[in-house]
């Protein structure tokens, strides 16, 4: 399927970029970069986008720090991404690296990572016993958690301690 090129410097269906921005922000919080890209894709000129972003920031509708904190907390507390994986997710959506690192560290301090990992393990792999598992099963489970950004040492600690519970 062919991807259409974004319209440049033409008015979009919504002629007011601020109204379009508000509509986009109604659905969910966004980073400055995300909102800028959305407005650009809808055909607004760079000057209009800059003015809209500034206005949204002045009203408190657009705040990268708040967005990063919320997104990091959601990623970490759900176990979808921790550590470098969560940092990379935030930088991908336009949050600068130092702020990404700060927000992920704060979210990880609020979360008991071993307990979170154990909960996901129970849900995704009920009855998994590390010592009794084949090498392929061990690799599959460890890889699952590594893809989410959990440190290998934490994964192995939790898996081995869970083995003692069985």
N, C-alpha and C positions, 0 to 999 in steps of 0.2 A: 504494500500500500504506500502510495506516494505521500510524503509529508509536505503540507503547504508551507510556503514561506510566510513569515509574519508580515502583516501589513505595516508599512512605515509611513509616518507623517500624514495619515488620513484619519478623519474622525471615525470613531467606532459607532456602533449602534447607539450607545449611550454617549451623548455629546459632552457630558461633563465628567472629566476624569476623577474629580473628587467623589461624585456620586457612584461611579464605578468602583473606586477604591473602597468606599464604605460598604458597598454590596459584597465585595470580596472579603472584607474584614468581618462581615457579619457571620459568615460560615465558620471561620476559624482565624486565629491569630496568625500573622505572617511576618517574615523577616522583611527588612527594607528591600533587600535584593529580590526576594520573591515577588513582592508587590510591584516593584519597578519592572520586572520582567513581564508580569501579567499585563500591566498597563501598556508597555511597549508592544506586546503581542496584539493588543486591541487597537493599535494604530495611533496612539497618542504621541505627540511630539515630545522631545526630550525636555523642553522648557516647561511644558504642562506637567510632565511627570515629576520634575524637580519641585515645582510649586506644590503639587498635590502631596508629595512625600513630606515636605516641610510642614504643610498644614496638618497632616495626619499626626505628625510627631508633636506639634504644638498642642494639639487637642488630647494627646495621650493615647491615641488610637493605634499608634505604631511605635513599638519599643523593642529593639533587638535584645536588650537585656532581659526583659520580661518574657519575650518569646523563647529565648535560649533556656531560661530557667524552667519554664513550663515544659518545653519539649524534652529537655534532659531528664527532668523528673519523671515524665511519662515513659520515656525509653527505658530508663534504669529500673523503675518500680515494676514495670511489666516484664522485665527480663529480655526484652527484644534486642537491646543493645546496651553494653556497658563498656567502660574503658575506652580504648582507642576507637572501637566501632561507633560508640555514641559521639565521640569527638568528631570523627569523620562525617557522621550524619549531619551534625550541626554546621560544620564548615561547608558541606555540600549545599546547604540551603542559605548560605550567605553570612553566617556568623563567623567573626574572625577567630583565629586559633586560640589566642589567650583567653578570650571570653568563653569559648567552647570548653576549654580545659577547666576553667574555674567553675562553670555551671555543672559539668559532669562530676567533678570532684565533690561539689556540694550535694548533688543528688545521691552520690554513692555513700556519703556520710550519713544521709537520712535513711538509707536502706541497709538491711542486714543481708549482704550478698550471699553468705553461706546458706542462710535460711531460704532466700529467694531461689537459689540454685537447687536446693533440696526439694522445694515445692514444685518447681518445673520438672525436676527429675521424676517425682512421684506421679505427676500428671501425664507427662509425655512417655515415660518408660516405667510404668508401675511394676513393682516386684523385681526391678533390675538389681542383680547382685554382682558386684564388680569381680570378686574372686571366682565366681562360677561361670562368668561370661566368657565367650570365645574372644579371641583377639579381634575378629571382625566386629563383634558387638561392642567391645570396649572402644574401638576406634570410631565407630559410628556415634556412640554417645559422647565421647570426648570431642569429636569434631563438631557435633551439633552445638555444644556450649562454646567451643573456640570461635565458631562463626559468629556468635553473638557477642564476642569480645571478652568472655570470662578468662581470667588467667589460668594457665594449665595447672599451676600449683594448687589453686583453690578448687578447681574441678576434681583433681585427684584426691585432695583432702576430703572433700564431701563424698565422693564415690566410695572411698575406702572406709570412711566413718559410717556411711549408710550400710556397708557390708556387715559391720559389727552389730547393727540393729536386727539383722535377720537371723 
